[in-house]
Amino acid sequence: DARRALGPAPRAAAGRALGRSGSPAEQALHVWLVAGTATFVVAGTAPLTGAPAQAVWAVLLLAAVLAARLAPGLAVDVPDDHLLDLDRLAVTAWSAREPAEGGRGRSVVPAAGVAGVAEVAERAGRTLRAASVAILVVVALSAPLLLWTADLPPDRTGARCLVGFGGACLLLAARNHRHRAARRLLRVAGVLALALLAAVLLGVQPDGAAADLPALLAPAAVAVGVALVVAAVLVGRGWRSTWWARRAEVAEALCGTLAVGSLVVAVGLFRHLWELTS
């Protein structure tokens, strides 16, 4: 009887918390429920299907990398009436041009409309911040566990490629976020993934004991990255330059494509097919 009484308690608490419309924690609760449910589904499916542990961490890491790109589009949901208010604001704003003829130039946005637009922006900001925190937590947990559980040579190569390309994709995706906290959290997640990969390549972690790459590879890569960032800031005002923005867009798409391709090797599917045909 006690178990039956306590079983619906978590669901009732979550439903009551989500039912409070207008609460500042509503967006964060939605994000954490979605992230927790996705993690539970991935982690629960692996034992049922007999998948290795590295498959769980690889799928979670790739999902976090892709979520960094998809989160802004899902968070910013502007109703049609607010879009009309923004259009009226653009029409009635001061301009050096001559006033337009007709009644459209005399439309005025009510104070409630301006407050509604501000509320939508704040709600989207809270959603982005919660999503960035979830991405950082997933990357901090899945990246080291993926590098640790992928112990066979083909799987190890795929895991390292997934962590490296995923970290680079997070750093490049952070530049598209105008929300300051979300941008910083994504950068921390990307730097953390690349730092874990560098630690493995240098042999600092146990997985890197058998690394066959020279120890100067990681410092050289860091030096080249710093030089590129300095050149971008000095030559073209950073990512605000059109030339650098286009290159960053191509690099982000390339890193995302390579990260998706590395998943096949990291989960052991490529090795399994190789063993079947050999």
CORGI-V577885 format. One record per pair of residues at least 12 apart in sequence whose ideal C-beta (glycine too) atoms are under 8 Angstrom apart, sorted by the first residue. I is the first residue (numbers start at 1). J is the second residue. Records with the same first field share a line. If there is no record, write none. Layout:
I=J, J
This chain:
14=29, 33
17=29
18=30, 33
24=126
27=75, 123, 126, 127, 130
28=126, 127, 129, 130
30=127, 130
31=127, 130, 131, 134
32=130, 134
35=134, 138
38=63
39=60, 138
42=56, 59, 60, 63
43=56
51=267
52=149, 267, 268
53=145, 149
54=146, 149, 150, 155, 159, 266, 267, 268
55=267, 268
57=141, 142, 143, 145, 146, 149
58=142, 146, 158, 159, 162, 263, 266, 267
59=263, 267
60=138, 141, 142
61=138, 139, 142, 143, 146, 162, 163, 166, 193
62=162, 166, 259, 260, 263
63=138
64=134, 135, 138, 139, 142, 166, 189
65=139, 166, 169, 170, 256, 259
66=256
67=131, 134, 135
68=132, 135, 169, 170, 173, 174, 186, 189
69=169, 173, 176, 252, 256
71=127, 128, 131, 132, 135, 182
72=128, 176, 177
74=127
75=124, 127, 128, 131
76=120, 124
77=120, 124
78=120
79=120
81=113, 116
82=113, 116, 117, 120
85=109, 113, 114, 116, 117
86=117
88=107, 108, 109, 113
89=109, 114
91=104, 105, 107
92=105, 106, 107, 108, 109
125=179, 182
128=177, 179, 182
129=179, 181, 182, 185
131=182
132=177, 179, 181, 182, 185, 186, 189
133=185
135=170, 185, 186, 189
136=185, 186, 188, 189, 192
139=166, 167, 170, 189, 192, 193
140=189, 192
143=163, 166, 167, 192, 193, 196
144=196, 205
146=159, 162, 163, 266
147=159, 160, 163, 196, 197, 200, 205, 207
148=205, 206, 207
150=207, 266, 268
151=207
152=268, 271
154=265, 268, 270, 271, 274
155=265, 266, 267, 268, 271
156=207
157=265
158=262, 263, 264, 265, 266, 267, 270
159=262, 266
160=197, 200, 201
161=258, 259, 262, 265, 266
162=259, 262, 263, 266
163=193, 194, 196, 197
164=193, 194, 197
165=255, 256, 258, 259, 262
166=193, 255, 259
167=189, 190, 191, 192, 193, 194, 197
168=190, 194, 251, 255
169=190, 252, 255, 256, 259
170=186, 187, 189, 190, 193
171=186, 187, 190, 191, 194
172=248, 251, 252, 255
173=186, 252
174=186, 187, 190
175=239, 248
198=218, 221, 222
201=213, 217, 218
202=215, 218
203=215
232=244
